[in-house]
Amino acid sequence: MAGQISQRFIDDLLARTDIVDVISERVQLKKSGRNHSGLCPFHQENSPSFTVSQDKQFYHCFGCSAHGNALRFLMEFDNLRFPEAVEQLASRAGMQVEREGGEDPGARQRQQKREEGVNLLELASHFFRERLALGGGRQAREYLDRRGLSQEVIRDFGIGYAEDEWESLKRHLLAQGISEAVQVEYGLLVHREETGRTYDRFRDRVMFPIRDWKGRTIAFGGRVLGDAKPKYLNSPETPVFHKGRELYGLFEARQANRQLSRLLVVEGYMDVVALAQFGIRNACATLGTALTTDHLQRLFRLVDEVVFCFDGDNAGRQAARRSLQTALPSMIDGRQVRFLFLPEGEDPDTLVRQEGQEAFEKRITCASPLSEFLFEQAAEGRDLKQVEGRERFVTAVLDALKLLPEGVLKSLLVKELSVRSGIDQSHFAGWLEKHAAPEPRQAMTPDAGYEALMMTSDGDIDATSDPGVTVDNGNNRARRRGHPASRSGTATLSLSIPARILHLLLHEPGLVEGLPESVEWCPVEVPDGRLCREVVQLLRAGRYRSPQVLLAHFHGSADGERLDQLARRELEIPRDVRASELENWVRYLERESARLTPVEEYHQLLEKSRQPGALSSADKQRLRELIGKLAGKP
């Protein structure tokens, strides 16, 4: 089974992937409690029954029973085979697919390189935090003290210090076995091609680790202490860091607020940290780039209200206009965007220190809603008392409304435009027709094979999401309306031994480690024997421990349908005896495969009878039976 994608790589890929990110690029999702919901892309429906869990990284439709992880979704939605889905997801995450065996001679080198880089950024973050506490970090500590930051905030945001040396971090990481090439790849070293020299990218800077949604360090931002330029320096694009997707402080905001309802988007690291120091723990910042659709999608997956904070000068207004254009396509019903403009010359850091938490939060509450800012921008510089001014105003608003998805907000804005312009809203129908809702996708045949495998000890399917679902946490089972559980006991006993082994391995793939090295114990001529052999070989070759990945390998084939049937069956065998049950089944098959044919057994007993007294009474009885059986053959 050379060339299989290793389970270790798939686990790493899924760990770096947020399923909400993947699905929301194809389906409009709205945050609903801890989950996200929307119209199912796999069957036609008018009310949302499609749920995506960010905590558990799976999706489930209560209407058609479609469910699975991010790989499964790509396979179903984009009609991809398993390897193609892995390739697409890996490309999205900036990873190169790693395969095992002789078909991919570079796999070992790539794996070794990835292992070098897995903990690299965390090692660097720990190094920076250590240096802040040592003697060389005195100036950095004084700077943070002048900014009024407490030890609690410094700890929560993982703030550190990069020494004023050219190769301090480089030497430290080399001592940890991290090569210069990997350090360059992940943005910690700068490589000068003309000299071939490498040196630390961050020097004499207060360091702010940038974390992903799981809290892993993926990049850094550094604020200079001296007069060097630039004042703020970010990591470059790397295999794990893309500026247009990430937001500084988002992880920390989620940690501080288990039930976020609003996020404030500011411009810099110190703005986020200073607001946190004053008790405003729901701020995040873009990383030196303009607001992107990816930023917005990430924000709206967490909250329904986003407030953008800008300086009150011309540059701030211009940035707000760009953000408005970016936000409009994402404004499905239930979402809210506000625009907060600060007094000229002030930023969140300075203003919150002057007026305190309460006054600043009042500014946030009173920020302009999207509708008000939209009409304000469309009217700016135009005389609405004149026909020409009103015409340009209406055209500007309609151009913006083109970007809005269909819904209540769009209807209300059209009505408001009619009031403000004096034009009956029926005249705007032509504009709206150009943006009719697309036809829903054709229904696909659901595949429920994953359902039994998606259950966890606390129930993967949120029982509150559908009244027809009840979860029994005591025995780790769930019964869905219209899909009764299979009968216990008799369902398993009706299976062939290879089918029982498959059933057990589907629920607990790790048990393959206890099987004999050879698969000769499994007869290919009995039902499910061939498939059992293939699954065992696949589990060993890829070291898979995910039932979902195993099912995905056989998706779309007759074998895949058979495995899905087995996966739907409940597993009644207690966990503590599963290994011994598997061993008993294998021993039974080994005994069966070792059993002689009647002719072979006859000759063996006949040879034994030539030795006086060698045959027991049972042997003699068996010999008589064989003589009678063989004599009756034609």
C-alpha positions as CSV (number, residue, x, y, z in Angstrom):
1,M,0.0,0.0,0.0
2,A,2.9,2.4,-0.8
3,G,2.1,6.0,-1.4
4,Q,-0.8,6.2,1.1
5,I,-1.4,9.6,2.8
6,S,-0.4,9.1,6.4
7,Q,-2.8,9.5,9.2
8,R,-0.3,11.8,11.0
9,F,-0.5,14.3,8.0
10,I,-4.3,14.1,7.9
11,D,-4.5,14.8,11.6
12,D,-2.2,17.8,11.2
13,L,-4.2,19.0,8.3
14,L,-7.5,18.8,10.1
15,A,-6.0,20.4,13.2
16,R,-4.9,23.4,11.1
17,T,-8.3,23.7,9.4
18,D,-11.4,25.4,10.7
19,I,-14.4,23.6,9.2
20,V,-16.5,26.8,9.6
21,D,-13.9,28.6,7.3
22,V,-14.2,25.9,4.7
23,I,-18.0,25.6,4.6
24,S,-18.7,29.3,4.9
25,E,-16.8,29.8,1.6
26,R,-19.6,27.8,-0.1
27,V,-22.6,28.2,2.2
28,Q,-24.0,31.2,3.9
29,L,-23.8,30.5,7.7
30,K,-25.2,32.4,10.6
31,K,-24.0,32.0,14.2
32,S,-26.6,30.3,16.3
33,G,-25.4,29.8,19.9
34,R,-22.2,27.8,19.9
35,N,-22.8,26.5,16.4
36,H,-23.5,28.0,12.9
37,S,-26.5,27.2,10.8
38,G,-27.7,27.7,7.2
39,L,-29.6,26.2,4.4
40,C,-28.3,22.7,3.6
41,P,-26.4,22.6,0.3
42,F,-27.3,18.9,-0.2
43,H,-31.0,19.1,-0.4
44,Q,-33.7,21.8,-1.1
45,E,-35.1,23.4,2.0
46,N,-36.7,26.7,3.1
47,S,-35.6,26.8,6.7
48,P,-32.1,26.0,8.0
49,S,-31.5,22.5,9.2
50,F,-27.7,22.5,8.4
51,T,-25.5,22.9,11.5
52,V,-21.8,23.3,11.7
53,S,-20.0,22.9,15.0
54,Q,-16.7,24.8,15.4
55,D,-15.9,23.2,18.7
56,K,-16.3,19.7,17.4
57,Q,-15.3,20.4,13.8
58,F,-18.1,18.6,12.1
59,Y,-21.3,19.4,10.2
60,H,-24.7,17.7,10.3
61,C,-28.0,18.2,8.5
62,F,-31.2,17.3,10.4
63,G,-33.1,17.2,7.1
64,C,-31.1,14.8,4.9
65,S,-28.6,13.4,7.5
66,A,-25.5,14.6,5.6
67,H,-22.6,15.0,8.0
68,G,-18.8,14.7,8.4
69,N,-15.7,16.7,8.7
70,A,-14.0,19.3,6.4
71,L,-12.7,16.6,4.1
72,R,-16.0,14.9,3.8
73,F,-17.7,18.2,3.0
74,L,-15.3,19.0,0.1
75,M,-15.8,15.5,-1.3
76,E,-19.6,15.9,-1.3
77,F,-19.9,19.5,-2.2
78,D,-17.2,19.8,-4.8
79,N,-17.6,16.1,-6.0
80,L,-14.0,15.2,-5.2
81,R,-12.3,11.9,-4.6
82,F,-10.6,11.6,-1.2
83,P,-7.0,12.3,-2.4
84,E,-8.3,15.3,-4.3
85,A,-10.1,16.7,-1.3
86,V,-6.9,16.3,0.8
87,E,-4.9,18.1,-1.9
88,Q,-7.4,21.0,-2.0
89,L,-7.5,21.3,1.8
90,A,-3.8,21.1,2.1
91,S,-3.3,23.8,-0.6
92,R,-5.7,26.0,1.2
93,A,-3.7,25.6,4.4
94,G,-0.4,26.1,2.6
95,M,0.7,22.5,3.2
96,Q,2.2,19.9,0.9
97,V,0.6,16.5,1.0
98,E,2.9,13.9,2.5
99,R,2.7,10.2,1.4
100,E,4.3,7.2,2.8
101,G,6.2,4.5,0.9
102,G,8.3,4.2,-2.2
103,E,6.1,6.1,-4.5
104,D,7.0,9.4,-2.8
105,P,10.8,9.4,-2.1
106,G,10.7,12.9,-0.7
107,A,8.1,12.1,1.9
108,R,10.6,11.4,4.7
109,Q,12.5,14.6,4.1
110,R,9.3,16.7,4.0
111,Q,8.1,15.0,7.1
112,Q,11.3,15.7,8.9
113,K,11.2,19.3,7.8
114,R,7.6,19.7,9.0
115,E,8.5,18.2,12.3
116,E,11.3,20.8,12.7
117,G,8.8,23.6,12.0
118,V,5.8,22.3,14.0
119,N,7.0,23.8,17.3
120,L,9.3,26.5,15.9
121,L,7.1,29.5,16.4
122,E,6.1,28.3,19.9
123,L,9.8,27.9,20.8
124,A,10.4,31.4,19.5
125,S,7.5,32.8,21.5
126,H,8.8,31.2,24.7
127,F,12.3,32.6,24.0
128,F,10.9,36.1,23.6
129,R,9.0,35.9,26.9
130,E,12.1,34.7,28.7
131,R,14.2,37.5,27.3
132,L,11.6,40.1,28.5
133,A,12.1,38.8,32.1
134,L,15.9,38.8,31.9
135,G,18.3,41.7,32.4
136,G,18.5,42.6,28.7
137,G,14.7,43.2,28.7
138,R,14.8,46.1,31.2
139,Q,14.0,48.8,28.6
140,A,11.2,46.7,27.2
141,R,9.7,46.2,30.7
142,E,10.0,50.0,31.3
143,Y,8.2,50.7,28.0
144,L,5.4,48.4,28.9
145,D,5.2,49.9,32.4
146,R,4.9,53.4,30.9
147,R,2.1,52.1,28.8
148,G,0.4,51.0,32.0
149,L,0.2,47.3,31.2
150,S,-0.2,44.9,34.1
151,Q,1.5,41.6,34.4
152,E,-1.8,39.9,33.8
153,V,-2.3,41.5,30.4
154,I,1.3,40.9,29.5
155,R,0.9,37.2,30.4
156,D,-2.5,36.8,28.6
157,F,-1.2,38.2,25.3
158,G,2.2,36.4,25.6
159,I,4.2,39.7,25.1
160,G,7.9,39.2,24.9
161,Y,11.1,41.0,23.8
162,A,13.5,40.4,20.9
163,E,17.1,41.3,22.0
164,D,19.1,44.0,20.2
165,E,21.4,41.3,18.7
166,W,21.7,40.1,15.1
167,E,21.7,36.3,15.9
168,S,20.3,35.8,19.3
169,L,17.1,33.9,18.3
170,K,19.0,32.2,15.5
171,R,21.6,30.7,17.8
172,H,18.9,29.6,20.3
173,L,16.9,27.8,17.7
174,L,19.9,26.2,16.1
175,A,20.8,24.7,19.5
176,Q,17.2,23.3,19.5
177,G,17.9,21.5,16.2
178,I,16.0,24.0,14.0
179,S,17.8,24.6,10.8
180,E,18.4,28.1,9.3
181,A,16.3,27.2,6.3
182,V,13.3,26.4,8.4
183,Q,13.7,29.6,10.4
184,V,13.8,31.6,7.2
185,E,10.7,29.8,5.8
186,Y,8.8,30.7,8.9
187,G,9.8,34.3,8.9
188,L,12.1,34.4,11.9
189,L,15.3,35.0,9.9
190,V,16.2,37.3,7.0
191,H,18.3,35.8,4.2
192,R,20.5,38.2,2.2
193,E,21.1,36.6,-1.2
194,E,24.0,38.8,-2.1
195,T,26.0,37.7,1.0
196,G,24.3,34.5,1.9
197,R,24.0,35.8,5.5
198,T,21.1,35.1,7.7
199,Y,20.1,37.2,10.8
200,D,17.2,37.7,13.2
201,R,14.3,39.5,11.6
202,F,13.1,41.0,14.9
203,R,15.7,42.9,17.0
204,D,15.2,45.3,19.9
205,R,11.4,45.1,19.7
206,V,8.5,44.4,22.0
207,M,7.1,41.1,20.6
208,F,3.4,40.4,20.2
209,P,2.7,36.7,19.2
210,I,-0.1,36.4,16.7
211,R,-2.2,33.3,17.4
212,D,-4.7,31.3,15.4
213,W,-8.2,30.4,16.6
214,K,-6.8,27.5,18.6
215,G,-4.2,29.6,20.4
216,R,-1.1,28.4,18.4
217,T,1.5,31.0,17.6
218,I,1.6,31.4,13.8
219,A,3.5,34.8,13.5
220,F,4.8,37.8,15.3
221,G,4.4,41.6,15.3
222,G,7.2,43.7,16.8
223,R,7.1,47.3,18.1
224,V,10.6,48.9,18.0
225,L,12.0,50.5,21.1
226,G,14.5,52.7,19.5
227,D,14.4,54.9,16.3
228,A,14.6,52.0,13.8
229,K,12.1,51.8,10.9
230,P,9.5,50.5,10.5
231,K,7.9,51.3,13.9
232,Y,5.8,48.1,13.6
233,L,7.1,45.0,11.9
234,N,5.0,41.9,11.1
235,S,6.1,38.4,10.1
236,P,6.0,37.8,6.3
237,E,3.6,35.4,4.6
238,T,4.6,31.8,5.6
239,P,3.1,28.3,5.3
240,V,0.9,29.0,8.4
241,F,0.4,32.8,8.3
242,H,-1.7,34.8,5.8
243,K,-2.2,38.4,6.8
244,G,-5.5,38.7,4.9
245,R,-7.0,36.0,7.1
246,E,-5.7,36.6,10.6
247,L,-6.7,39.1,13.2
248,Y,-4.5,40.0,16.2
249,G,-6.2,39.5,19.6
250,L,-9.1,37.3,18.3
251,F,-8.0,34.3,20.3
252,E,-7.5,36.4,23.4
253,A,-10.9,37.9,23.0
254,R,-12.5,34.5,22.8
255,Q,-10.6,33.4,25.9
256,A,-11.7,36.4,27.9
257,N,-15.4,36.1,26.8
258,R,-17.0,32.8,26.6
259,Q,-20.2,34.4,25.2
260,L,-19.0,37.1,22.8
261,S,-21.7,39.2,21.3
262,R,-19.7,42.1,19.7
263,L,-16.2,42.5,18.4
264,L,-14.4,45.8,18.0
265,V,-11.9,46.0,15.1
266,V,-9.0,48.5,15.6
267,E,-5.7,49.2,13.8
268,G,-2.8,48.1,16.0
269,Y,-1.4,45.7,18.6
270,M,-1.2,48.4,21.4
271,D,-4.8,49.5,20.7
272,V,-5.9,45.9,21.4
273,V,-3.7,45.5,24.5
274,A,-4.5,48.9,26.0
275,L,-8.2,48.3,25.7
276,A,-7.8,45.0,27.4
277,Q,-5.9,46.7,30.2
278,F,-9.0,48.9,30.7
279,G,-11.4,46.0,30.8
280,I,-12.4,46.1,27.1
281,R,-11.6,42.5,26.2
282,N,-13.4,42.2,22.9
283,A,-11.0,44.0,20.5
284,C,-8.9,42.7,17.7
285,A,-6.8,44.3,14.9
286,T,-6.0,43.7,11.3
287,L,-2.3,43.1,10.6
288,G,-1.2,46.0,8.4
289,T,-3.7,45.2,5.7
290,A,-7.1,46.5,4.7
291,L,-10.2,44.6,5.9
292,T,-10.8,41.5,3.7
293,T,-13.8,39.3,3.2
294,D,-11.9,36.5,5.0
295,H,-11.6,38.8,8.0
296,L,-15.3,39.5,8.0
297,Q,-16.2,35.9,7.7
298,R,-14.1,35.0,10.6
299,L,-15.6,37.8,12.7
300,F,-19.2,36.9,11.9
301,R,-18.6,33.3,12.8
302,L,-18.0,34.4,16.3
303,V,-20.5,37.3,16.7
304,D,-23.4,39.0,15.0
305,E,-22.2,42.6,15.6
306,V,-18.9,44.1,14.5
307,V,-17.8,47.6,15.2
308,F,-15.0,49.2,13.1
309,C,-13.0,51.8,14.8
310,F,-11.3,54.5,12.7
311,D,-9.5,57.8,13.2
312,G,-11.6,60.8,12.5
313,D,-9.3,62.3,9.8
314,N,-9.6,61.9,6.0
315,A,-7.5,58.7,6.0
316,G,-9.8,57.1,8.6
317,R,-12.9,58.1,6.6
318,Q,-11.3,56.6,3.4
319,A,-10.5,53.4,5.2
320,A,-14.1,53.3,6.5
321,R,-15.5,53.6,3.0
322,R,-13.3,50.7,1.8
323,S,-14.5,48.6,4.8
324,L,-18.1,49.4,3.9
325,Q,-17.7,48.1,0.4
326,T,-16.0,44.9,1.8
327,A,-18.7,44.4,4.4
328,L,-21.8,44.8,2.2
329,P,-21.8,41.3,0.5
330,S,-21.5,39.7,4.0
331,M,-24.6,41.5,5.5
332,I,-27.1,38.7,5.6
333,D,-30.0,39.2,7.9
334,G,-29.1,39.1,11.6
335,R,-25.7,40.7,11.2
336,Q,-24.9,44.2,12.2
337,V,-21.9,46.5,11.4
338,R,-21.2,49.8,13.0
339,F,-18.6,52.5,12.4
340,L,-16.9,54.4,15.2
341,F,-14.9,57.5,14.4
342,L,-12.6,58.8,17.1
343,P,-11.6,62.5,17.6
344,E,-8.9,63.6,15.2
345,G,-5.4,62.9,16.6
346,E,-6.7,60.2,19.0
347,D,-6.5,56.4,18.8
348,P,-8.1,53.8,21.1
349,D,-4.9,53.5,23.1
350,T,-4.7,57.2,24.0
351,L,-8.4,57.8,24.2
352,V,-9.2,55.0,26.6
353,R,-6.5,56.3,28.9
354,Q,-8.0,59.7,28.9
355,E,-11.6,58.9,29.4
356,G,-11.7,55.4,30.9
357,Q,-13.6,52.2,30.1
358,E,-17.2,53.5,30.6
359,A,-16.9,56.5,28.4
360,F,-15.2,54.5,25.6
361,E,-17.8,51.8,25.8
362,K,-20.5,54.5,25.4
363,R,-18.8,55.5,22.2
364,I,-18.9,52.0,20.9
365,T,-22.6,51.7,21.8
366,C,-23.4,55.0,19.9
367,A,-21.3,54.1,16.8
368,S,-23.0,54.7,13.5
369,P,-24.9,51.8,12.0
370,L,-24.1,50.6,8.5
371,S,-27.3,52.1,7.0
372,E,-26.6,55.6,8.4
373,F,-23.0,55.6,7.2
374,L,-24.0,54.3,3.8
375,F,-26.5,57.1,3.2
376,E,-24.1,59.6,4.7
377,Q,-21.3,58.6,2.3
378,A,-23.7,58.6,-0.7
379,A,-24.9,62.2,0.2
380,E,-21.4,63.6,0.9
381,G,-20.6,66.5,-1.4
382,R,-24.0,66.5,-3.2
383,D,-26.8,69.0,-3.0
384,L,-29.9,66.9,-2.5
385,K,-32.1,69.9,-3.2
386,Q,-31.1,69.7,-6.8
387,V,-32.3,66.9,-9.2
388,E,-28.8,66.1,-10.3
389,G,-27.6,65.8,-6.7
390,R,-30.5,63.4,-5.8
391,E,-29.8,61.4,-9.0
392,R,-26.2,60.9,-8.0
393,F,-27.2,60.1,-4.5
394,V,-29.7,57.4,-5.6
395,T,-27.2,55.9,-8.0
396,A,-24.5,55.7,-5.3
397,V,-26.9,54.0,-2.9
398,L,-28.1,51.5,-5.6
399,D,-24.6,50.7,-6.5
400,A,-24.0,49.8,-2.9
401,L,-27.2,47.8,-2.6
402,K,-26.1,45.7,-5.6
403,L,-23.6,44.2,-3.2
404,L,-26.1,43.3,-0.5
405,P,-27.5,39.8,-0.3
406,E,-31.3,39.5,-0.6
407,G,-33.1,39.9,2.7
408,V,-34.9,42.1,5.2
409,L,-32.0,44.6,5.5
410,K,-31.9,45.2,1.7
411,S,-35.7,45.6,1.6
412,L,-35.6,48.2,4.4
413,L,-32.7,50.1,2.8
414,V,-34.6,50.2,-0.5
415,K,-37.7,51.6,1.4
416,E,-35.5,54.2,3.2
417,L,-33.9,55.2,-0.1
418,S,-37.4,55.8,-1.5
419,V,-38.3,58.0,1.5
420,R,-35.0,60.0,1.2
421,S,-35.1,60.4,-2.6
422,G,-38.9,60.8,-3.1
423,I,-38.9,58.1,-5.7
424,D,-41.3,55.2,-5.4
425,Q,-39.5,52.0,-4.6
426,S,-41.1,50.1,-7.4
427,H,-38.8,52.0,-9.7
428,F,-35.9,50.2,-8.1
429,A,-37.2,46.8,-9.1
430,G,-34.9,46.5,-12.1
431,W,-31.9,46.8,-9.9
432,L,-33.2,44.1,-7.6
433,E,-34.0,41.6,-10.3
434,K,-30.3,41.5,-11.2
435,H,-29.6,40.0,-7.8
436,A,-32.2,37.4,-7.4
437,A,-31.3,34.5,-5.1
438,P,-29.5,31.7,-6.9
439,E,-31.3,28.4,-7.4
440,P,-30.6,25.9,-4.7
441,R,-28.4,23.0,-5.5
442,Q,-30.0,19.8,-6.6
443,A,-30.5,17.3,-3.8
444,M,-27.9,14.6,-3.4
445,T,-28.3,11.2,-2.0
446,P,-27.4,11.4,1.7
447,D,-24.9,9.0,3.1
448,A,-25.5,8.3,6.8
449,G,-22.5,6.0,7.3
450,Y,-20.7,8.6,9.4
451,E,-23.4,9.2,11.9
452,A,-22.6,6.4,14.3
453,L,-18.9,7.3,14.1
454,M,-19.4,11.0,14.8
455,M,-20.8,10.4,18.3
456,T,-18.6,11.3,21.3
457,S,-19.1,10.9,25.0
458,D,-21.0,14.1,25.3
459,G,-22.9,13.7,22.1
460,D,-21.7,15.4,18.9
461,I,-25.2,16.4,17.8
462,D,-26.6,19.1,19.8
463,A,-29.9,17.8,21.0
464,T,-31.3,21.4,21.4
465,S,-30.9,21.9,17.7
466,D,-33.7,19.6,16.7
467,P,-36.7,18.4,18.8
468,G,-36.5,15.0,17.3
469,V,-33.1,14.2,18.6
470,T,-32.4,12.8,22.0
471,V,-28.9,11.9,23.3
472,D,-28.2,9.2,25.8
473,N,-24.9,10.3,27.4
474,G,-24.8,7.2,29.5
475,N,-24.2,4.7,26.7
476,N,-22.8,7.0,24.0
477,R,-25.7,6.5,21.6
478,A,-28.0,8.8,19.8
479,R,-31.3,8.1,18.0
480,R,-32.5,10.3,15.3
481,R,-36.1,10.8,14.1
482,G,-36.7,8.5,11.2
483,H,-33.5,6.5,11.8
484,P,-34.0,4.0,14.6
485,A,-31.0,2.3,16.1
486,S,-30.2,-1.2,15.0
487,R,-31.1,-4.0,17.4
488,S,-28.3,-4.9,19.8
489,G,-26.8,-8.4,20.0
490,T,-28.6,-10.0,17.1
491,A,-27.4,-7.4,14.6
492,T,-23.8,-8.3,15.4
493,L,-24.4,-12.1,15.5
494,S,-25.9,-12.0,12.0
495,L,-22.6,-10.9,10.5
496,S,-19.9,-13.1,9.2
497,I,-16.7,-13.1,11.3
498,P,-14.8,-10.8,8.8
499,A,-17.8,-8.4,8.9
500,R,-17.7,-8.3,12.7
501,I,-14.0,-7.5,12.5
502,L,-14.7,-4.7,10.0
503,H,-17.5,-3.4,12.2
504,L,-15.1,-3.3,15.2
505,L,-12.3,-1.7,13.3
506,L,-14.6,1.0,11.9
507,H,-15.4,2.1,15.4
508,E,-11.9,1.6,16.8
509,P,-9.2,1.6,14.1
510,G,-6.4,1.4,16.6
511,L,-7.2,-2.2,17.4
512,V,-5.5,-3.1,14.1
513,E,-2.2,-3.0,16.1
514,G,-3.2,-6.2,17.8
515,L,-3.7,-8.2,14.6
516,P,-1.2,-10.7,13.2
517,E,1.3,-9.4,10.7
518,S,0.0,-11.6,7.9
519,V,-3.6,-11.4,6.7
520,E,-3.7,-15.0,5.7
521,W,-6.0,-15.7,8.7
522,C,-8.8,-13.9,6.9
523,P,-10.3,-16.1,4.1
524,V,-11.1,-14.2,0.9
525,E,-13.8,-16.7,-0.2
526,V,-16.2,-15.8,2.7
527,P,-18.5,-12.8,2.7
528,D,-16.5,-9.6,3.5
529,G,-13.2,-11.5,3.7
530,R,-11.5,-9.6,0.8
531,L,-12.7,-6.3,2.1
532,C,-11.5,-7.1,5.6
533,R,-8.1,-7.9,4.3
534,E,-8.0,-4.6,2.3
535,V,-9.1,-2.5,5.3
536,V,-6.5,-4.1,7.6
537,Q,-3.8,-3.4,5.0
538,L,-4.9,0.2,4.6
539,L,-5.0,0.8,8.3
540,R,-1.5,-0.4,8.7
541,A,-0.1,1.4,5.6
542,G,-1.6,4.8,6.6
543,R,-1.6,4.3,10.3
544,Y,-5.2,5.7,10.3
545,R,-6.9,6.3,13.5
546,S,-9.9,8.2,12.1
547,P,-12.9,6.2,11.0
548,Q,-14.0,9.2,8.9
549,V,-10.8,9.1,6.9
550,L,-11.1,5.3,6.5
551,L,-14.7,5.6,5.1
552,A,-13.6,8.5,2.8
553,H,-11.0,6.2,1.1
554,F,-13.8,3.9,-0.1
555,H,-16.3,6.7,-0.9
556,G,-18.4,6.1,-4.0
557,S,-17.6,2.4,-4.4
558,A,-19.5,-0.8,-3.5
559,D,-17.1,-1.4,-0.7
560,G,-17.8,2.1,0.6
561,E,-21.5,1.3,0.7
562,R,-20.8,-1.9,2.6
563,L,-18.6,-0.1,5.1
564,D,-21.3,2.6,5.5
565,Q,-23.8,-0.2,6.3
566,L,-21.5,-1.6,9.0
567,A,-20.8,1.9,10.4
568,R,-24.5,2.5,10.9
569,R,-24.7,-0.4,13.2
570,E,-24.4,0.3,16.9
571,L,-21.4,-1.3,18.6
572,E,-22.6,-3.0,21.7
573,I,-19.2,-4.5,22.8
574,P,-17.9,-2.8,25.9
575,R,-14.6,-1.0,25.3
576,D,-12.6,-3.0,27.8
577,V,-13.3,-6.3,26.0
578,R,-13.1,-5.3,22.4
579,A,-9.4,-6.3,22.0
580,S,-10.1,-9.7,23.4
581,E,-13.2,-10.2,21.2
582,L,-11.1,-9.3,18.2
583,E,-8.4,-11.8,19.2
584,N,-11.0,-14.6,19.6
585,W,-12.5,-13.9,16.2
586,V,-9.0,-14.0,14.6
587,R,-8.2,-17.2,16.4
588,Y,-11.4,-18.8,15.1
589,L,-10.6,-17.8,11.6
590,E,-7.0,-19.1,12.0
591,R,-8.4,-22.5,13.2
592,E,-10.8,-22.6,10.3
593,S,-8.1,-21.8,7.7
594,A,-5.8,-24.5,9.3
595,R,-8.5,-27.2,9.2
596,L,-7.8,-30.1,6.8
597,T,-10.0,-31.1,3.9
598,P,-11.7,-34.5,4.3
599,V,-9.2,-36.2,2.0
600,E,-6.2,-34.6,3.8
601,E,-7.7,-35.6,7.2
602,Y,-8.3,-39.2,6.0
603,H,-4.7,-39.7,4.9
604,Q,-3.4,-38.1,8.1
605,L,-5.4,-40.5,10.3
606,L,-4.6,-43.5,8.0
607,E,-0.9,-42.7,8.4
608,K,-1.4,-42.4,12.2
609,S,-3.2,-45.8,12.3
610,R,0.0,-47.6,11.1
611,Q,1.4,-47.0,14.5
612,P,0.0,-49.5,17.0
613,G,-2.2,-47.9,19.6
614,A,-1.9,-44.4,18.1
615,L,-5.5,-43.9,17.3
616,S,-7.9,-42.9,20.1
617,S,-11.5,-44.0,20.1
618,A,-12.4,-40.5,18.8
619,D,-9.9,-40.8,16.0
620,K,-11.3,-44.2,15.0
621,Q,-14.9,-42.9,15.0
622,R,-13.7,-39.9,12.8
623,L,-11.9,-42.3,10.4
624,R,-15.1,-44.4,10.0
625,E,-17.0,-41.2,9.3
626,L,-14.5,-40.1,6.7
627,I,-14.4,-43.5,5.0
628,G,-18.2,-43.4,4.7
629,K,-18.2,-39.8,3.4
630,L,-15.5,-40.4,0.8
631,A,-17.0,-43.7,-0.3
632,G,-20.2,-41.9,-1.2
633,K,-18.4,-39.5,-3.5
634,P,-18.8,-40.2,-7.3
